[in-house]
């Protein structure tokens, strides 16, 4: 493709060289440059791509997009200076791969909690309605049933458009995407055309990156600001930030709620550990999900499907047959009459939702034993809050390691323990080794008890000092339960 075609829609401050040169690939990683590549120098949170321009040129890059022109510029290379390389990377990637988002129905889901569940269920729902679909999620990316590993909630712009182009080639008509606040702030979604956007909620998370809650909110809102007039914006009015999200939004605005008046409404009728009965827009259905927050998630899925043109009765029919997403209130059983539950809850609000749900559906005098940690190199302010929530809502708590990353796990647990009050200390243990913590929870459990292992959910690794070791909460909990007679 000609460079000038790739640059359509990008604000160019100045350039030097041949704009009609043929480009064979687009990349933001100098290590993946091949002869004929266009290299976009991104300024990241840890490294500046401008440092690797020489390496990109040495590997055969024929064009460079940068925000700062190098003093020495090699002849035979086209140099393009732009005000900001982040949106340029998204637009260039979209153009290079044929603007795939313009040839599919793309729906984005954003918010602190519920993104994975809603995006995944929409993918399953529309697949069940007979459509070929694609999915970008925290758990895994899918193209018409084929798995592609996910490294980020929202991939980088090159990978995003490359996979979306593959979805177009495979005949996908609908694609559903988790849109993280990082992706919006880093402009990874620049150049994409959305048919609709969904807002779930906004609670305490990612302040290690955004620094303030207001910055976090603005990142989420920027997604809705980018929607075009022919798209829909569906927001959860049970969250106080819903109205802010759609201020000055050009898209058609719709609301959903489980508590008040809205365009789409749902009510919880009954629930048990096996599932719940709900009423959506006057129609009743039984589902294998539990928890009031899942009533909201299912309502968002239903509303989005209707707004995308699906027939209401068919949506409810398929919806009633869907099961929980991996690592989201996932029940794990063994030999013992003890219920194990693994959940991805790693924010204060998510922990409140999960613990309240379990306490409402557990039977008799059974106790709740919660195993929980906090991730390293992430928002530290939520650590004592998470521990406090678990101590208030559980009969026993074991504080343990999550993904410590570069931090000392015991130091993380120290910060969590700061949220434990003196009267709560007798029911709180600390066992740094996560495997041993899970085993201990099973050992102390009696008939009818529920064990919640929170924080990692679907993840199959534990990251320690930059190395990912295989670790799956579901496997560990199942083994421990199978060994308890």
Rosetta blueprint (number, residue, H / E / L):
1 X L
2 X E
3 X H
4 X H
5 X H
6 X H
7 X L
8 X L
9 X L
10 X L
11 X L
12 X E
13 X E
14 X E
15 X E
16 X E
17 X L
18 X L
19 X L
20 X L
21 X L
22 X E
23 X L
24 X L
25 X E
26 X E
27 X E
28 X L
29 X L
30 X H
31 X H
32 X H
33 X L
34 X L
35 X L
36 X L
37 X E
38 X E
39 X E
40 X E
41 X L
42 X L
43 X E
44 X L
45 X L
46 X L
47 X L
48 X E
49 X H
50 X H
51 X H
52 X H
53 X H
54 X H
55 X H
56 X H
57 X H
58 X H
59 X L
60 X L
61 X L
62 X L
63 X E
64 X E
65 X E
66 X E
67 X L
68 X L
69 X L
70 X L
71 X L
72 X L
73 X L
74 X L
75 X L
76 X L
77 X L
78 X E
79 X E
80 X E
81 X E
82 X E
83 X L
84 X L
85 X H
86 X H
87 X H
88 X H
89 X H
90 X H
91 X H
92 X H
93 X H
94 X H
95 X H
96 X H
97 X L
98 X L
99 X L
100 X H
101 X H
102 X H
103 X H
104 X L
105 X E
106 X E
107 X E
108 X E
109 X E
110 X E
111 X L
112 X L
113 X L
114 X L
115 X H
116 X H
117 X H
118 X H
119 X H
120 X H
121 X H
122 X H
123 X H
124 X H
125 X H
126 X H
127 X H
128 X H
129 X L
130 X L
131 X L
132 X L
133 X E
134 X E
135 X E
136 X E
137 X L
138 X L
139 X L
140 X E
141 X E
142 X E
143 X E
144 X L
145 X L
146 X E
147 X E
148 X E
149 X E
150 X L
151 X L
152 X L
153 X L
154 X L
155 X L
156 X L
157 X H
158 X H
159 X H
160 X H
161 X H
162 X H
163 X H
164 X H
165 X H
166 X H
167 X H
168 X H
169 X H
170 X L
171 X L
172 X L
173 X L
174 X E
175 X E
176 X E
177 X E
178 X E
179 X L
180 X L
181 X H
182 X H
183 X H
184 X H
185 X H
186 X L
187 X L
188 X L
189 X L
190 X L
191 X L
192 X L
193 X L
194 X L
195 X L
196 X E
197 X E
198 X E
199 X E
200 X L
201 X L
202 X L
203 X L
204 X L
205 X L
206 X L
207 X H
208 X H
209 X H
210 X H
211 X L
212 X L
213 X H
214 X H
215 X H
216 X H
217 X H
218 X H
219 X H
220 X H
221 X H
222 X H
223 X H
224 X H
225 X H
226 X L
227 X L
228 X L
229 X L
230 X L
231 X L
232 X E
233 X E
234 X E
235 X E
236 X E
237 X L
238 X L
239 X L
240 X L
241 X L
242 X H
243 X H
244 X H
245 X H
246 X L
247 X L
248 X L
249 X L
250 X L
251 X L
252 X E
253 X E
254 X E
255 X E
256 X E
257 X E
258 X L
259 X L
260 X L
261 X L
262 X L
263 X L
264 X E
265 X E
266 X E
267 X E
268 X E
269 X E
270 X E
271 X E
272 X E
273 X L
274 X L
275 X E
276 X E
277 X E
278 X E
279 X E
280 X E
281 X L
282 X L
283 X E
284 X E
285 X E
286 X E
287 X E
288 X L
289 X L
290 X L
291 X L
292 X H
293 X H
294 X H
295 X H
296 X H
297 X H
298 X H
299 X H
300 X H
301 X H
302 X H
303 X H
304 X H
305 X H
306 X H
307 X H
308 X L
309 X L
310 X L
311 X L
312 X H
313 X H
314 X H
315 X H
316 X H
317 X H
318 X H
319 X H
320 X L
321 X L
322 X L
323 X L
324 X L
325 X L
326 X L
327 X L
328 X L
329 X L
330 X E
331 X E
332 X E
333 X L
334 X L
335 X L
336 X L
337 X L
338 X L
339 X E
340 X E
341 X E
342 X E
343 X E
344 X L
345 X L
346 X L
347 X L
348 X H
349 X H
350 X H
351 X H
352 X H
353 X H
354 X H
355 X H
356 X H
357 X H
358 X H
359 X H
360 X H
361 X H
362 X L
363 X L
364 X L
365 X L
366 X L
367 X L
368 X E
369 X E
370 X E
371 X E
372 X E
373 X L
374 X L
375 X L
376 X L
377 X L
378 X L
379 X L
380 X L
381 X L
382 X L
383 X H
384 X H
385 X H
386 X H
387 X H
388 X H
389 X H
390 X H
391 X H
392 X H
393 X H
394 X L
395 X L
396 X E
397 X E
398 X E
399 X E
400 X L
401 X L
402 X L
403 X L
404 X L
405 X E
406 X L
407 X L
408 X L
409 X H
410 X H
411 X H
412 X H
413 X H
414 X H
415 X H
416 X H
417 X H
418 X L
419 X L
420 X L
421 X L
422 X L
423 X L
424 X L
425 X H
426 X H
427 X H
428 X E
429 X E
430 X E
431 X L
432 X L
433 X L
434 X H
435 X H
436 X H
437 X H
438 X H
439 X H
440 X H
441 X H
442 X H
443 X H
444 X H
445 X L
446 X L
447 X L
448 X L
449 X L
450 X E
451 X E
452 X E
453 X E
454 X E
455 X L
456 X L
457 X L
458 X L
459 X L
460 X L
461 X E
462 X E
463 X E
464 X E
465 X L
466 X L
467 X E
468 X E
469 X E
470 X E
471 X L
472 X L
473 X H
474 X H
475 X H
476 X H
477 X H
478 X H
479 X H
480 X H
481 X H
482 X H
483 X L
484 X L
485 X L
